[in-house]
C-alpha cells in the first residue's frame, strides 16, 4: 500500500498496526490514512478491520491500535485528492 517501504515483514509478538507502519517507513505522501485497514483470515473467512489511524495519531484512543496476528495484511489505500 501507500507506505514508504512496502513489503512483507516478520511478525513479532505484540506488534501493532501503528508499529508495523513505522517499520514500513510510515505513510507515503499519497496515502489515504483514514482508509487504513487490516485484512485477516478467521476460520477460512476474510475479515476486514478498519483502523482509525487519525484517532490513534491524535492520541485520542491508543486502544484502537490493533494487535496483529500471523497472516494479517495491512492495506493503506491511495488518496485521490
N, C-alpha and C positions, 0 to 999 in steps of 0.2 A: 504494500500500500504506500501511502504518501508519508514515508519516513525517510530520513537521510541515508540510512544504511539498511534497506530491506533485506531480508534473508531468513534463514532458519537458525534459531538459537536454542542451545541446550536449556532445558528446564531445570532450575534448581528449586529445592523445597522452599516454599514461602514466597515465590516470585509473584508480584502483582502486575497488572496491566501497565500501570504507570512506570514501574521499574523496567519492564520489558521495553517499553517505548524509549526509555532512557538508554538502554543497551543498543537500541537501533538508531541512536543519534538524535532522537526527538523528531518532531513533526517537520515535514518538508514545507516550504512556503505555500504550496498549493493544497495543503491538507485541509479537509473539512473535519476539524477536530470534533465537532458535535456529532458527527456521524460514526464515530469510532464504535466498533462492536467486536464481540468475541464469538467465533463460531465453534461450537462444542458438540461432540457426538455423545449422546446419552442413550444407552440401551438401543443402539443402532439407529437412532433418530437425530437429525440435525437440529440443534437448538441455537438460536441467535440471541445474544445477550447484549443489550445496549449499555454502553459505558458512558456515564455522564462526566466526561473529561473536564468540561468547563467548570462544573461544580467542584470537582476534585482539585483542580489547579487553583481555584479561588480560595481553597481551604475551607469551603462550606461543609463538606462531608467526606472526609477521607475514608470512611467506612464503605463507600461505594466503589472503592478501588478493588476490583475483582481479583481474587486469588486464582492464578492459572492452574490448569490441570494438564496432564500429559495429552498431547494431541490437539490442544486448543490452537486456533488461528486467530490472530488479531488482524482486523481489517480497518484500515484508515482510508476512506474514500477521498477522491479529489474534489476540491471545491470548484464550482463553475462560475464563481463571482470574483 
